[in-house]
Amino acid sequence: MHPHSSIAHASRRGFLGGAAALAAGATLPLGGAALAKAPLSNTQSGYFYRFMLGTAEVTVVSDGPLPLGDPGASFLGVPKETVYGMLENNFLAKDNVVLEQNVPIVNFGDRLVMFDTGMGFSKAFGPTTGRLLKSMAEAGIKPEDIDAIVISHAHIDHIGGISSQDGKPHFPNAQIYISQIDYDFWLDDARLGTPFKAFGEHARANLRPVKDRIVFFKDGQEFLPGVQAIAAPGHSPGHHIFRVASSGKSFAFLGDLTHHAILLTEKPRLEFAYDFDPKQAVESRVKLLTILADEKTPVMSYHFAWPGFGNLAKAGDGFRYYPTPMQMLRG
């Protein structure tokens, strides 16, 4: 036997034995008195995060987690077991995919621009959504101070926070920027007789009360200083992503180009059940993720794990997402 092997064995045995003794001792109050008297706090900090983009300040707020349920029913094109395995390999639950709703509010100095608005009053995906206004209050941002709302597409979880259930606009001073393709499509009466009926109803409920403040943008247009639209159709007919820039720094707000940092990023040719045109969505996803990865452009995805900001790199036939470490100290 190697002279050091018995030492290693004894050390390992001693460590495990000590750990077991500590675990057992942890259940025995010292002197018969409880060791912990403080109640569980059951709270978190405010649901917002800030970082700088050039000279602009980005505040990410959340509308709350959005659970989709069985991932095998939403992410299609491969056997369900493949989807479950990808999740398990990344230490994620295979029985319920939970998406985030990351809403960046960019303070350019002379205006506040918000991207997408969450589920609003709809509880179609459960009780954890609809938190946008509360998250904004925690961040110290007033709804009346928002100058512009940029909408990636008119699905419920992106336009849902524009108006209240009784038709009152939440952001009374904001212009609403959206693709005319998506606006016309989702407000068309034809949507009400399809499986996408709920999407049409919520587009009406949220966009009609602000119809006099809606501005349409076009592909490639810098429709606000520092905000450029890039067409990415498929998930929705008029879905766009946006290049957001300030003082030489930029990121791409991806909207719903990819919904999941593993499933639709590592395997971008998977199809998503909520895509209006799955084949076109795959084409847009592969094309634009390739460009962003090649350019090393930072990205923010609406549905990635909080706060959804990071970088993409090519990896095999897909991409790998690298979350940017959160910087909690300012000064």
N, C-alpha and C positions, 0 to 999 in steps of 0.2 A: 504494500500500500504506500502511496506517495505520502511523505511526512506531513504535507499540508492538508491532505484530504480529510484526515480525522479532525483537524482543527476546524475546517470548513463545515464538516458535518455537525460537530459539536456546536459551532456558532449558530448554524441554522436551527438546530434543535433548541438551543437556548433562546433564540429570537422568537420562534414559534411558541415555545412554552411560556415565555414572558408575555407574549401577546395574548395567549389564552388566559393567563392569570389576570392580566389587566382587564380583559373582557369580563371575566367572572367577577372581579372585584368591583367593576363599574356598577354592578347590580346591588352592591351592599352599601347602604348609606354609612358614612363615616360617623361613628359614635351614635348611630341610630337616628341622625338628623338628615333631612333631604339636602342634597348638594346644590340643587338649582331652585331658586325661589322666583326668578323672573318669569312672567308669562310669555308665551310665544307671541312675537310681534305681528305675524301674519300680514306684513305689509312689504311693499317694495318702494323704491324711489319713484319719482315721476317718470312717466312713460315718454321720455324725449331724450334726444342725444344731439349734441352740437359739434360741428367741425368747420374749419375754414376752407373755402375754395377761392384761391386768389385773395381778393379783398372782400369777397362776399361771405356771409355767414349762413351755413346750412343748418337748419334745425329739423331733425327727423322726428315726427310724431307718429303714433300708431293708432289705427282704428280698432286694434285688438286682434287676437288670434282668430283665424278662420279655419275650422276643422272641416275636412272634406270626407272623412270616413274611410272606407276600404280603398286603399290605393290601387288595388287590382281592378277596381271598377272605373277609375278615372284615368289611369295611365295605360295606354293601349298599344298594341302592335307586337308585344312579346308575351310569353306565358306569364300568368300572374306570379308564379313562383320566382321568376326572374326579377320582377319588381320587388317582391318581398325580400329576396336575397340582397338586392342592392341596398335596401333600407337597413336590414339587419347588419350588413357589413360596415355600415356607417353609424351603428349604435342608435338607430332610429326605430321607433315602433312601426311594426308592419301592419297593424290593424287599423291605424288611423293616421292619415297624413294631415298635419296641421300647418297651414300656411300663415305667414305674417302679413300685415298690411302696413307697409312702410310709406309714409307720406312725407316727402321732403318739402320744407318751406324755405325758400332761398331769399335771404335779405340782401338785395343788391346795393343797399344804401339809400336808393331813392324809391324803392318799391319792394313789396313782399309778394313773391310768386309761389303758389302752392301747386303741387302736382298730384292729381287724383284726390278722392275725398272719402273713400271707404264705403261701408254698407249703409250708413245712416240708420233709418228707422226699421229697415228690413231685418228680420231674424231668420231668414231662410237657411242660414248655416249655424243657427244656435245663438245662445245668449252672450257670447264673449265679444261680439263685434259691436259697432256703433259707438266707439269710445273717442272718436276724433276730437270733439269739442272739449271733452274732459282732458285729454292729453295736451291740447293746445293751451288750456288754462294752466295746467301744471308747468308748461314751458313759458308762461307769461305772454302768450300771443293772443290778441283779441280778434275775434272773427271780423269785426268791422275794419281792422287794419289790413286785411288781405286785399291787395290791388288786382291780382290776376289769379285765376284758377285754370291750370292747363290739364286737359283731360286726354289720357292716352286712348281711351275708347269708352263706349257708353254702356258697358256691363254694370250690373247692380253694384258690385263692390268697388267701383271706381267713380260712379256718379251719385252714389247713394247718399252722400253727405251734403249735397248742394242745397237741398230744400228739406223742410220739416214735413211731417206727415200731413199737416193741414195746409201745405202749399206755401209756407213762408220761407223766403231765402235766408239761409244761415249767414251768408257773407254779403251784406247789403251794398258794399262798395266795390265788389269784384267784377271784372269782366270775365267771361267764361270763354276759353279758347278750346275748340274741338274741330275735328275733321268733318266737313260737310257730308262726306260719304257715310260716316257713322251716324251722324245726326239724322240724316234722311232715312237711313236704313232702319234704325231702331224706333223711330217715331212713326214709321209707316204702319197703317192699319193692318197690313198683311201679316205683321209679326204676331198679332193677337190670336191668330188661328193656327199657331205652330207650337211645338214643344218649347220654344223660346218666349212664350207669352209673358212670363214673369219679367223677363228682361225688357220687353217692350213697355209693359206697364210701369216699371220703375224709371225707365228713360223719360216717359211722359211726366211722371210725378215729380221728377227732379229738374228736368230741363224746361218744361213749359212755363213754370213760374219765373224763369230768368231769360225767356226767349228774346227780350229786347236788349239784353246785354251779352248775347252770344256773338263771338267773332270766329270766322272760319279761317284755318290756316291750310297751306298746301305743302306737299312734299318738298323738302329742301329749303323752305322759307325760314328765315330768321324773323319770326313774327313778333318777337319781343327782343330787346337788346340782350344778348347772351343766351337766347333760347332758340334752337333750330329744330324744326320738325323733320323726321326721317320716316318715311312710310315703311310699315312692317305688317302688311295685311295677312289675314288667315285666321288668327284667333278671333278677330272681328273684321268685317270688310274694310273699315277705316282705321284700324289700329296703327298707331304711330309710336315710335320712341323719340327721345329728345336729347340733343347734345346741349348741355348746360355749361356755360363758360364764364370765367371772370379772371381778368388780369393774367391771361396766359395759361390758366389751369382749367381743366374741364372734366366732366364725367358724363356718362350716358345714363339717363333714366330709362330703364328697360320696359316699364309697364308690365305687360304680360308676354313679352317675347319668350321668356322661359319662366315657368312657375316654381321650379324646384331646383335647388343647387346641386342635387345628385341626379334625380331621375331624368329631367329634361335638359340637363347640362352635360353630364357625362354621356348620356345617350340622347342627343338632340333630335334623333329621328323617331323617337317614341312619339305617339300621338296622345293628345289630351282630350278627354271627353267633352270639355266645354269649348273646344275650338269650333268655330262656324265652318271653316274649310280646313280640315286637318292637314291635307297635303300641302296647301299653300302656306299654312303656319310652319310646317317643317322647313319648307324652302326659305322662308323669311328668317327663321331661327338660325339655320346653318349659315346662311349668307352673312347675316349681320354679326353673329357671334364670332365668325371667322375674322371679319374686318376689325372688330373691337379687340380681339385677342392679338391680331397682328400689330395693331397700333399701340397696344398696351394702354388703352383708354380705360380708366377706372369706371366701374359700373355701379348703379344702384338698382336692385330689382325690387319691385313692389312686394313680392311674395317670399323672398328669401328670409332666412332666420334673422331676427333683429340684430342690428339696424339695417342690414341688407346692403352694406357698402363694401366693395372689394375689387378684385381684379380677376381677369380670365386668362387662361393659357390653354393652348391646344394640348390635348392628351389623347393619343390614339385617334379614333374616329369621332371623338367628342372634345369636351373641354373640361378643365378643372377650375373650380372657383376657389379663390384664396381670400377669405375675409380679412379686411384691414383691421388690425388691433384697435380697439376703442381707446381714445386718449381722454382720460377723465379729468386731467389737470389743465387749467388754463392760466395764463399769466405771462 
